[in-house]
């Protein structure tokens, strides 16, 4: 069961001369991202966020489907929830790293216990707390598309 705690995310957007915040103009490469979450509405939301930033996406609702898509696709990044069917997000990350060790895996979680163990992230390249804003997700993924 997920905890819906709100975590304040810093706003890294630059201000224009008119005082209106706007995203920084940085050229980044487009990524092909596999999004894994057992909640279709969240998969859809994350895919929309990523697509609006110029990335292509595919999604899977469980670990088994994710591994099947990953094995037959060419993904630059995987974003997975911790609580998915067939295996945990951490277990999925370990399996992905066996297939393609250099593909970054981002773990999203609303579970406080998971965040407490952030120091031992193993096959996870980045741990992010849910809920997450579009700008915070964009900022967190920037190093992977640099």
KEMARRO-772879 format. One record per residue: residue in one letter; x, y, z of N, C-alpha, C in turn. Coordinates in steps of 0.1 Angstrom, whole numbers, m for minus. Example, Ala and Ser with C-alpha at 12.3 -4.5 7.8 and 13.67 -1.06 7.14 Angstrom:
<nodes>
NODE_code_nX_nY_nZ_caX_caY_caZ_cX_cY_cZ
NODE_A_132_m57_78_123_m45_78_132_m33_78
NODE_S_128_m22_71_137_m11_71_129_0_79
</nodes>
This chain:
<nodes>
NODE_code_nX_nY_nZ_caX_caY_caZ_cX_cY_cZ
NODE_X_8_m12_0_0_0_0_9_12_0
NODE_X_6_22_m8_14_34_m10_10_45_0
NODE_X_19_53_5_17_64_13_16_76_4
NODE_X_6_85_6_5_97_m2_10_109_5
NODE_X_22_109_9_28_121_15_33_130_4
NODE_X_32_143_6_37_152_m3_51_156_1
NODE_X_60_156_m8_74_160_m6_77_172_m15
NODE_X_82_183_m8_84_195_m16_96_193_m25
NODE_X_95_196_m37_105_195_m47_110_209_m51
NODE_X_123_212_m51_128_225_m55_124_228_m69
NODE_X_122_241_m72_118_246_m85_131_251_m92
NODE_X_136_244_m102_148_248_m108_146_256_m121
NODE_X_134_260_m123_131_268_m136_137_282_m135
NODE_X_141_287_m146_147_300_m147_136_310_m148
NODE_X_138_323_m143_128_333_m145_132_342_m157
NODE_X_122_345_m165_125_354_m177_126_368_m172
NODE_X_129_377_m181_130_391_m177_117_397_m173
NODE_X_106_391_m177_93_395_m173_89_390_m159
NODE_X_98_382_m153_95_376_m140_87_363_m141
NODE_X_84_358_m153_76_346_m154_86_334_m155
NODE_X_83_324_m147_91_312_m147_90_304_m160
NODE_X_101_300_m166_101_292_m178_112_281_m177
NODE_X_110_270_m183_120_259_m182_133_263_m189
NODE_X_144_258_m184_157_262_m190_157_256_m204
NODE_X_164_264_m213_165_259_m227_178_251_m228
NODE_X_177_238_m226_188_229_m227_185_219_m237
NODE_X_194_216_m247_192_206_m257_196_193_m251
NODE_X_186_183_m251_188_170_m246_184_160_m257
NODE_X_190_148_m257_185_138_m266_173_131_m262
NODE_X_165_127_m271_153_120_m268_156_105_m264
NODE_X_148_101_m254_150_87_m249_138_78_m252
NODE_X_141_65_m253_130_56_m255_129_49_m241
NODE_X_118_52_m234_116_49_m220_105_38_m218
NODE_X_108_28_m210_99_18_m206_94_22_m192
NODE_X_81_24_m191_74_28_m178_67_16_m173
NODE_X_69_12_m160_63_0_m154_55_4_m142
NODE_X_42_2_m142_34_5_m130_21_m3_m132
NODE_X_16_m9_m121_4_m17_m122_m9_m9_m121
NODE_X_m7_4_m121_m18_14_m121_m19_20_m135
NODE_X_m28_16_m144_m28_22_m158_m28_37_m158
NODE_X_m36_43_m149_m37_58_m149_m23_64_m146
NODE_X_m15_58_m137_m2_64_m135_8_61_m147
NODE_X_7_50_m153_15_47_m165_12_57_m175
NODE_X_m1_60_m178_m5_70_m187_0_83_m184
NODE_X_m1_87_m171_4_100_m167_19_102_m169
NODE_X_27_92_m165_41_93_m167_45_93_m182
NODE_X_38_85_m190_40_85_m204_37_98_m210
NODE_X_26_104_m206_23_118_m212_34_128_m208
NODE_X_38_127_m195_49_137_m191_61_135_m199
NODE_X_65_123_m201_78_120_m209_76_124_m224
NODE_X_65_120_m229_62_124_m243_62_139_m246
NODE_X_57_146_m236_56_161_m237_70_167_m237
NODE_X_80_159_m232_94_163_m231_102_158_m243
NODE_X_95_151_m253_101_147_m265_106_132_m265
NODE_X_103_125_m254_107_111_m253_96_102_m259
NODE_X_100_90_m263_91_80_m268_89_70_m256
NODE_X_77_64_m255_75_56_m243_67_43_m247
NODE_X_69_33_m239_61_21_m239_58_18_m224
NODE_X_48_11_m221_45_8_m207_41_m7_m206
NODE_X_43_m11_m193_40_m25_m189_33_m24_m175
NODE_X_24_m33_m173_17_m33_m160_23_m42_m150
NODE_X_32_m51_m153_38_m60_m143_52_m63_m148
NODE_X_60_m70_m139_74_m73_m141_76_m83_m153
NODE_X_67_m92_m154_68_m102_m165_66_m95_m179
NODE_X_56_m87_m180_54_m80_m193_65_m70_m195
NODE_X_70_m64_m185_82_m55_m186_94_m62_m191
NODE_X_97_m73_m186_109_m81_m190_108_m85_m205
NODE_X_96_m89_m209_93_m93_m222_95_m81_m232
NODE_X_89_m70_m229_91_m58_m237_106_m54_m237
NODE_X_112_m54_m226_126_m49_m225_135_m58_m234
NODE_X_133_m71_m233_141_m81_m241_139_m79_m256
NODE_X_127_m75_m260_125_m74_m275_126_m59_m280
NODE_X_129_m50_m271_130_m36_m275_144_m30_m273
NODE_X_145_m17_m276_157_m10_m274_154_2_m266
NODE_X_155_0_m253_152_11_m243_165_18_m238
NODE_X_164_31_m236_175_39_m231_173_40_m216
NODE_X_161_38_m210_158_41_m196_146_33_m192
NODE_X_146_28_m180_134_21_m174_130_29_m162
NODE_X_117_32_m161_111_38_m149_101_28_m143
NODE_X_103_23_m131_94_13_m125_90_17_m111
NODE_X_77_14_m108_72_15_m95_78_3_m87
NODE_X_79_5_m74_84_m6_m65_74_m17_m64
NODE_X_61_m14_m62_51_m24_m60_44_m27_m73
NODE_X_49_m38_m80_43_m43_m92_40_m58_m91
NODE_X_32_m63_m99_29_m77_m99_41_m85_m105
NODE_X_42_m98_m100_52_m108_m104_65_m106_m98
NODE_X_69_m94_m95_82_m91_m88_82_m77_m84
NODE_X_91_m73_m75_92_m59_m71_100_m51_m81
NODE_X_99_m38_m80_107_m29_m89_122_m32_m87
NODE_X_127_m35_m75_141_m38_m73_145_m51_m80
NODE_X_136_m61_m79_139_m74_m86_139_m72_m101
NODE_X_129_m64_m106_129_m61_m121_142_m54_m125
NODE_X_147_m44_m117_159_m37_m120_171_m47_m121
NODE_X_172_m57_m112_182_m66_m112_182_m75_m125
NODE_X_170_m79_m129_169_m87_m141_172_m78_m153
NODE_X_169_m66_m154_172_m57_m165_187_m55_m166
NODE_X_194_m54_m154_208_m52_m154_215_m64_m159
NODE_X_209_m76_m157_215_m89_m162_215_m89_m178
NODE_X_204_m83_m183_203_m83_m198_211_m71_m204
NODE_X_210_m60_m198_217_m48_m204_222_m39_m192
NODE_X_234_m42_m187_238_m35_m175_239_m20_m175
NODE_X_241_m14_m187_243_0_m188_230_8_m189
NODE_X_218_1_m190_205_8_m191_201_13_m177
NODE_X_200_26_m175_196_31_m162_182_27_m158
NODE_X_180_24_m145_167_21_m140_164_30_m128
NODE_X_152_37_m130_147_46_m120_136_40_m112
NODE_X_137_40_m99_126_34_m91_118_45_m85
NODE_X_105_45_m87_95_54_m81_88_47_m70
NODE_X_87_53_m58_80_47_m47_74_57_m38
NODE_X_62_53_m33_55_61_m23_57_55_m10
NODE_X_64_44_m9_66_36_3_77_42_12
NODE_X_74_47_23_83_53_32_95_44_36
NODE_X_92_31_38_102_21_41_112_20_30
NODE_X_108_21_18_117_20_6_126_32_6
NODE_X_121_43_9_129_56_9_139_55_20
NODE_X_136_49_31_145_48_42_158_39_38
NODE_X_156_30_29_167_21_25_174_26_12
NODE_X_172_39_9_177_45_m3_192_43_m5
NODE_X_200_42_6_214_40_6_218_27_m1
NODE_X_210_17_0_213_4_m6_205_2_m18
NODE_X_208_9_m29_199_9_m40_202_m2_m50
NODE_X_214_m9_m49_217_m20_m57_216_m17_m72
NODE_X_207_m24_m79_206_m22_m94_199_m10_m98
NODE_X_194_m2_m88_186_10_m91_196_22_m93
NODE_X_195_29_m103_203_41_m106_198_53_m99
NODE_X_185_54_m97_180_66_m91_167_62_m84
NODE_X_165_67_m72_153_65_m64_145_78_m63
NODE_X_132_78_m67_124_90_m66_112_87_m58
NODE_X_108_97_m50_96_96_m42_83_100_m50
NODE_X_72_92_m48_59_95_m54_51_102_m43
NODE_X_43_111_m46_40_117_m60_52_126_m64
NODE_X_53_128_m77_64_136_m83_58_145_m93
NODE_X_62_157_m94_57_167_m104_65_165_m117
NODE_X_59_170_m127_65_169_m141_78_176_m141
NODE_X_80_188_m135_93_195_m135_103_187_m127
NODE_X_99_181_m116_109_173_m108_113_161_m115
NODE_X_104_154_m122_107_142_m130_117_146_m141
NODE_X_114_157_m148_123_162_m159_137_165_m154
NODE_X_138_172_m142_151_175_m137_158_163_m133
NODE_X_151_153_m127_158_141_m122_163_132_m134
NODE_X_156_133_m145_160_125_m157_170_132_m166
NODE_X_172_145_m164_181_152_m172_195_146_m174
NODE_X_202_141_m163_215_135_m165_215_123_m175
NODE_X_204_116_m176_203_104_m185_201_108_m200
NODE_X_197_120_m202_194_125_m216_204_135_m221
NODE_X_214_138_m212_223_149_m214_231_147_m227
</nodes>
